[in-house]
């Protein structure tokens, strides 16, 4: 089977490498999701270990500083995430329809555009970082550390974005293993370099909190180089050669879908990020110990989100290819399999994390820290939100693959602002700080209820469906 045949749509979509259009649905979904979940585990474990290094070696103030700095960085990074998701979906449409050349065109245009966009965002983030920390009500005692951390992290955002686009596009092409190998390299290097650069071991300079940021940047550079070498060594479907490097031109008709769908998808992420920043500002007002406790709990929450994120990415990739192939009945079965898998895994993990929360939280905060009881309370009240959120994410994965982007954006706004923040405002006088943690559950319940209503309506299938014909090259 040649690339030319695929580009002309002459081959069966089920025959290309990474095809997700045939085979047993649940088994295919689980096998595809496992590498993604393993990548999430490694990334989160690396972040957890790094947080432990910062907390144990530099103290609670440094830990609170990284919480503030990482959220600011995430806002900048998330501005391109929507475009990446749109490119991933369109890659899946093309491959499901047997149009490999079309997939490469979208991949090239989307990757170059997102990298340039991230570079601009990085520069703006550098300029306005101090202002953002002020808006977050970041305590004066940790603001200098947060700025020191941020200034180095911003340097790595463009390369991290390029790496993200490679990984997301590969998953859209049905390959979840290659991104996993890159994550292994990044995680190992981050864990090793953090204490060396924080403390100044051997030939390494003693950099304190800036050393943690530099360790992350250097590890991501190494992971990106490894992934690029791997793509060309294995001659993976999305590799570009010769004349195909012209596909990296962001001024391309192939970018139209990425822009039209990516803006609302990115807006969802920004709404969520902005809500997170607002919540952090409210947490900061409760004092440094509460901020440190919140930072530790967020590390634990990263783990409970992993199954839902992996399954939703798997559902999105599978549905996108099946949409391109015209297998709409199979898409519905994929969604239901994803909902069931998410529910079982997320509930099980929530129970385990609650059972062992104090030992886990002690890793970040230190044994006997005054912040541990606060973190226990946060965990008990808010962890249930991530079960509801996981189910919502799975349904959103299918809607995203059908090009449905405006209604989910409206749902996200209603759930986060009138929902989560409105609940906090109305109940803070009664519940105090507990209103913060309960608002997570209320907002997630609103989001899930509205998403179920949207999914059950069914009219979006007719409005946004695609035929089984190959997606034409622009």
KENU-358677 format. One line per field, with one value per residue (C-alpha): x, y, z; residue in one letter; residue number from 1. Coordinates in steps of 0.5 Angstrom, whole numbers, plus 500, padded with zeros to 3 digits. Each point is the difference from the previous one (the first is absolute). Layout:
// KENU-358677
x = (X, ...)
y = (Y, ...)
z = (Z, ...)
res = (A, ...)
n = (NUM, ...)
***
This chain:
// KENU-358677
x = (500, 503, 499, 498, 494, 498, 500, 496, 495, 501, 501, 496, 500, 501, 506, 505, 504, 496, 494, 494, 494, 500, 501, 496, 498, 502, 506, 503, 498, 504, 506, 500, 499, 505, 506, 497, 498, 507, 503, 495, 503, 507, 499, 496, 505, 505, 497, 498, 507, 503, 494, 503, 507, 498, 496, 505, 506, 498, 493, 493, 501, 504, 494, 495, 504, 500, 492, 499, 506, 497, 493, 503, 504, 494, 496, 505, 501, 492, 499, 503, 497, 493, 504, 504, 493, 497, 506, 500, 492, 502, 506, 495, 495, 505, 503, 493, 498, 507, 503, 507, 502, 495, 501, 508, 497, 496, 506, 505, 495, 498, 506, 504, 494, 500, 507, 500, 494, 503, 507, 496, 496, 506, 503, 494, 500, 507, 498, 493, 502, 501, 493, 497, 503, 497, 494, 500, 501, 506, 503, 506, 504, 500, 500, 507, 501, 494, 503, 507, 496, 496, 505, 504, 494, 497, 507, 497, 493, 501, 504, 495, 494, 504, 501, 492, 498, 505, 497, 492, 501, 503, 494, 495, 504, 499, 507, 500, 506, 505, 498, 501, 507, 502, 496, 505, 506, 497, 498, 506, 505, 495, 500, 508, 501, 496, 504, 507, 498, 496, 506, 506, 502, 507, 501, 493, 499, 495, 494, 495, 493, 502, 504, 494, 497, 506, 500, 493, 502, 506, 497, 494, 505, 503, 494, 498, 506, 499, 493, 502, 506, 495, 495, 505, 504, 493, 498, 493, 494, 500, 508, 501, 505, 503, 494, 496, 504, 496, 494, 503, 498, 494, 497, 496, 493, 501, 500, 493, 497, 505, 499, 492, 500, 506, 498, 494, 504, 505, 495, 497, 507, 501, 494, 502, 507, 497, 495, 506, 504, 494, 499, 508, 499, 494, 504, 506, 496, 499, 507, 507, 498, 494, 504, 505, 494, 497, 506, 501, 493, 501, 505, 496, 494, 505, 500, 492, 499, 505, 495, 495, 505, 503, 493, 497, 507, 498, 493, 502, 505, 496, 493, 504, 503, 493, 496, 505, 499, 492, 499, 495, 497, 507, 501, 494, 503, 507, 497, 496, 506, 504, 495, 500, 507, 501, 495, 503, 507, 499, 495, 505, 506, 496, 499, 507, 503, 495, 502, 508, 499, 504, 506, 500, 499, 506, 504, 499, 499, 505, 498, 496, 499, 494, 498, 498, 493, 498, 502, 496, 494, 501, 501, 494, 495, 502, 503, 493, 500, 505, 496, 495, 505, 502, 494, 499, 507, 498, 494, 503, 505, 495, 497, 507, 501, 493, 503, 495, 503, 496, 495, 505, 503, 493, 500, 507, 498, 494, 503, 506, 497, 493, 501, 507, 501, 493, 499, 506, 498, 493, 502, 507, 496, 498, 505, 506, 506, 496, 496, 506, 501, 493, 499, 505, 494, 494, 504, 502, 492, 498, 505, 498, 492, 501, 504, 496, 494, 504, 502, 494, 496, 503, 499, 508, 501, 496, 503, 507, 501, 505, 499, 504, 504, 507, 501, 503, 506, 500)
y = (500, 507, 507, 502, 495, 502, 508, 498, 496, 494, 495, 498, 505, 493, 499, 505, 500, 502, 499, 500, 499, 492, 495, 499, 507, 500, 496, 505, 506, 497, 498, 507, 503, 496, 504, 507, 498, 498, 506, 504, 496, 501, 507, 501, 496, 504, 506, 497, 498, 507, 503, 496, 502, 508, 499, 496, 503, 508, 500, 501, 507, 498, 494, 506, 504, 494, 499, 508, 500, 493, 503, 506, 496, 495, 506, 502, 493, 498, 506, 495, 494, 500, 501, 494, 496, 503, 497, 494, 499, 502, 495, 494, 502, 500, 493, 497, 502, 497, 507, 500, 506, 504, 498, 502, 507, 501, 498, 504, 507, 499, 498, 506, 505, 497, 501, 507, 502, 497, 504, 506, 498, 499, 507, 503, 495, 503, 507, 499, 495, 505, 503, 493, 498, 506, 499, 493, 503, 496, 502, 504, 495, 496, 504, 501, 492, 500, 505, 496, 494, 503, 503, 494, 496, 505, 498, 493, 501, 501, 493, 497, 502, 497, 493, 501, 500, 494, 496, 502, 499, 493, 498, 503, 495, 494, 500, 501, 496, 505, 506, 495, 499, 508, 501, 494, 504, 507, 497, 496, 506, 505, 496, 499, 508, 503, 498, 501, 507, 502, 499, 500, 493, 499, 505, 502, 507, 501, 504, 498, 501, 502, 493, 497, 504, 499, 492, 500, 504, 496, 494, 502, 502, 493, 496, 504, 499, 492, 501, 503, 495, 494, 502, 500, 494, 496, 504, 501, 502, 508, 501, 505, 500, 504, 504, 498, 505, 505, 498, 503, 507, 503, 504, 494, 498, 494, 505, 502, 494, 501, 507, 499, 495, 501, 507, 498, 493, 505, 505, 494, 499, 507, 500, 495, 503, 506, 497, 497, 506, 503, 494, 501, 507, 498, 495, 505, 504, 494, 501, 496, 494, 499, 502, 494, 495, 502, 499, 493, 498, 502, 495, 495, 502, 499, 493, 499, 504, 495, 495, 504, 504, 494, 497, 507, 501, 492, 502, 506, 496, 494, 504, 505, 495, 496, 507, 501, 492, 502, 494, 505, 494, 497, 507, 500, 493, 503, 506, 495, 495, 506, 503, 493, 499, 507, 499, 494, 502, 507, 498, 494, 505, 506, 494, 498, 508, 501, 494, 502, 508, 501, 497, 502, 507, 500, 499, 507, 503, 497, 495, 504, 506, 505, 500, 492, 501, 505, 496, 494, 504, 503, 493, 497, 505, 501, 494, 498, 505, 497, 493, 505, 504, 493, 498, 507, 500, 493, 503, 506, 496, 497, 507, 503, 495, 502, 507, 502, 506, 505, 497, 497, 507, 502, 495, 501, 507, 499, 494, 504, 507, 500, 493, 499, 508, 502, 494, 502, 508, 497, 495, 503, 504, 493, 495, 505, 496, 494, 504, 500, 492, 499, 505, 495, 494, 505, 503, 493, 497, 506, 498, 493, 501, 505, 496, 494, 504, 502, 493, 497, 505, 497, 506, 501, 494, 502, 507, 498, 493, 499, 495, 494, 503, 502, 507, 503, 504, 507)
z = (500, 498, 503, 493, 500, 507, 498, 494, 505, 496, 506, 505, 507, 504, 497, 501, 506, 507, 497, 505, 496, 501, 505, 507, 503, 507, 499, 495, 504, 506, 496, 497, 507, 504, 497, 501, 507, 501, 497, 505, 506, 498, 499, 506, 504, 498, 502, 506, 502, 498, 504, 506, 498, 501, 506, 504, 497, 500, 504, 500, 498, 493, 499, 501, 495, 495, 500, 498, 495, 497, 499, 497, 495, 499, 497, 495, 498, 500, 494, 495, 503, 496, 494, 501, 502, 493, 496, 503, 499, 492, 500, 502, 495, 495, 502, 501, 493, 497, 498, 503, 496, 503, 507, 499, 497, 506, 505, 497, 500, 507, 503, 497, 502, 507, 501, 497, 504, 507, 498, 500, 507, 503, 499, 502, 506, 502, 499, 504, 505, 506, 499, 500, 506, 503, 497, 504, 506, 501, 507, 500, 504, 494, 494, 499, 499, 496, 495, 500, 498, 495, 496, 499, 498, 495, 496, 499, 498, 492, 500, 505, 495, 494, 504, 502, 493, 498, 505, 499, 493, 501, 504, 495, 495, 505, 503, 507, 501, 497, 505, 506, 498, 500, 507, 503, 498, 502, 507, 502, 498, 504, 506, 500, 498, 505, 506, 497, 497, 507, 504, 496, 500, 497, 493, 501, 502, 506, 498, 505, 497, 493, 500, 500, 494, 496, 501, 497, 494, 499, 500, 496, 494, 501, 499, 494, 497, 501, 497, 494, 499, 502, 494, 495, 502, 500, 494, 503, 496, 502, 499, 494, 495, 494, 497, 506, 504, 497, 504, 506, 497, 505, 494, 497, 498, 505, 506, 499, 504, 505, 501, 500, 505, 504, 502, 504, 502, 503, 503, 504, 503, 501, 504, 504, 501, 502, 505, 503, 500, 504, 504, 502, 502, 504, 503, 501, 505, 504, 502, 498, 504, 496, 493, 502, 502, 493, 496, 503, 499, 493, 499, 503, 495, 494, 501, 501, 493, 496, 499, 497, 496, 497, 498, 497, 496, 498, 498, 497, 495, 499, 498, 496, 495, 500, 498, 495, 497, 501, 506, 504, 504, 502, 503, 505, 502, 501, 504, 505, 501, 502, 505, 503, 501, 502, 506, 502, 500, 503, 506, 502, 500, 504, 505, 501, 500, 506, 503, 500, 500, 506, 498, 493, 502, 505, 494, 498, 506, 505, 506, 505, 496, 502, 493, 500, 504, 495, 494, 503, 500, 493, 498, 503, 498, 492, 498, 497, 495, 496, 499, 497, 496, 497, 498, 497, 496, 497, 497, 498, 496, 495, 499, 499, 494, 497, 500, 505, 504, 501, 505, 504, 501, 502, 505, 503, 501, 504, 504, 502, 501, 502, 503, 503, 502, 501, 505, 504, 500, 503, 505, 503, 505, 502, 499, 500, 497, 499, 494, 496, 500, 499, 495, 496, 500, 499, 493, 498, 501, 496, 494, 500, 500, 495, 496, 500, 498, 494, 498, 501, 495, 494, 495, 500, 497, 494, 500, 501, 497, 494, 494, 499, 494, 501, 503, 494, 499, 500)
res = (X, X, X, X, X, X, X, X, X, X, X, X, X, X, X, X, X, X, X, X, X, X, X, X, X, X, X, X, X, X, X, X, X, X, X, X, X, X, X, X, X, X, X, X, X, X, X, X, X, X, X, X, X, X, X, X, X, X, X, X, X, X, X, X, X, X, X, X, X, X, X, X, X, X, X, X, X, X, X, X, X, X, X, X, X, X, X, X, X, X, X, X, X, X, X, X, X, X, X, X, X, X, X, X, X, X, X, X, X, X, X, X, X, X, X, X, X, X, X, X, X, X, X, X, X, X, X, X, X, X, X, X, X, X, X, X, X, X, X, X, X, X, X, X, X, X, X, X, X, X, X, X, X, X, X, X, X, X, X, X, X, X, X, X, X, X, X, X, X, X, X, X, X, X, X, X, X, X, X, X, X, X, X, X, X, X, X, X, X, X, X, X, X, X, X, X, X, X, X, X, X, X, X, X, X, X, X, X, X, X, X, X, X, X, X, X, X, X, X, X, X, X, X, X, X, X, X, X, X, X, X, X, X, X, X, X, X, X, X, X, X, X, X, X, X, X, X, X, X, X, X, X, X, X, X, X, X, X, X, X, X, X, X, X, X, X, X, X, X, X, X, X, X, X, X, X, X, X, X, X, X, X, X, X, X, X, X, X, X, X, X, X, X, X, X, X, X, X, X, X, X, X, X, X, X, X, X, X, X, X, X, X, X, X, X, X, X, X, X, X, X, X, X, X, X, X, X, X, X, X, X, X, X, X, X, X, X, X, X, X, X, X, X, X, X, X, X, X, X, X, X, X, X, X, X, X, X, X, X, X, X, X, X, X, X, X, X, X, X, X, X, X, X, X, X, X, X, X, X, X, X, X, X, X, X, X, X, X, X, X, X, X, X, X, X, X, X, X, X, X, X, X, X, X, X, X, X, X, X, X, X, X, X, X, X, X, X, X, X, X, X, X, X, X, X, X, X, X, X, X, X, X, X, X, X, X, X, X, X, X, X, X, X, X, X, X, X, X, X, X, X, X, X, X, X, X, X, X, X, X, X, X, X, X, X, X, X, X, X, X, X, X, X, X)
n = (1, 2, 3, 4, 5, 6, 7, 8, 9, 10, 11, 12, 13, 14, 15, 16, 17, 18, 19, 20, 21, 22, 23, 24, 25, 26, 27, 28, 29, 30, 31, 32, 33, 34, 35, 36, 37, 38, 39, 40, 41, 42, 43, 44, 45, 46, 47, 48, 49, 50, 51, 52, 53, 54, 55, 56, 57, 58, 59, 60, 61, 62, 63, 64, 65, 66, 67, 68, 69, 70, 71, 72, 73, 74, 75, 76, 77, 78, 79, 80, 81, 82, 83, 84, 85, 86, 87, 88, 89, 90, 91, 92, 93, 94, 95, 96, 97, 98, 99, 100, 101, 102, 103, 104, 105, 106, 107, 108, 109, 110, 111, 112, 113, 114, 115, 116, 117, 118, 119, 120, 121, 122, 123, 124, 125, 126, 127, 128, 129, 130, 131, 132, 133, 134, 135, 136, 137, 138, 139, 140, 141, 142, 143, 144, 145, 146, 147, 148, 149, 150, 151, 152, 153, 154, 155, 156, 157, 158, 159, 160, 161, 162, 163, 164, 165, 166, 167, 168, 169, 170, 171, 172, 173, 174, 175, 176, 177, 178, 179, 180, 181, 182, 183, 184, 185, 186, 187, 188, 189, 190, 191, 192, 193, 194, 195, 196, 197, 198, 199, 200, 201, 202, 203, 204, 205, 206, 207, 208, 209, 210, 211, 212, 213, 214, 215, 216, 217, 218, 219, 220, 221, 222, 223, 224, 225, 226, 227, 228, 229, 230, 231, 232, 233, 234, 235, 236, 237, 238, 239, 240, 241, 242, 243, 244, 245, 246, 247, 248, 249, 250, 251, 252, 253, 254, 255, 256, 257, 258, 259, 260, 261, 262, 263, 264, 265, 266, 267, 268, 269, 270, 271, 272, 273, 274, 275, 276, 277, 278, 279, 280, 281, 282, 283, 284, 285, 286, 287, 288, 289, 290, 291, 292, 293, 294, 295, 296, 297, 298, 299, 300, 301, 302, 303, 304, 305, 306, 307, 308, 309, 310, 311, 312, 313, 314, 315, 316, 317, 318, 319, 320, 321, 322, 323, 324, 325, 326, 327, 328, 329, 330, 331, 332, 333, 334, 335, 336, 337, 338, 339, 340, 341, 342, 343, 344, 345, 346, 347, 348, 349, 350, 351, 352, 353, 354, 355, 356, 357, 358, 359, 360, 361, 362, 363, 364, 365, 366, 367, 368, 369, 370, 371, 372, 373, 374, 375, 376, 377, 378, 379, 380, 381, 382, 383, 384, 385, 386, 387, 388, 389, 390, 391, 392, 393, 394, 395, 396, 397, 398, 399, 400, 401, 402, 403, 404, 405, 406, 407, 408, 409, 410, 411, 412, 413, 414, 415, 416, 417, 418, 419, 420, 421, 422, 423, 424, 425, 426, 427, 428, 429, 430, 431, 432, 433, 434, 435, 436, 437, 438, 439, 440, 441, 442, 443, 444, 445, 446, 447, 448, 449, 450, 451, 452, 453, 454, 455, 456, 457, 458, 459, 460, 461, 462, 463, 464, 465, 466, 467, 468, 469, 470, 471, 472, 473, 474)
***
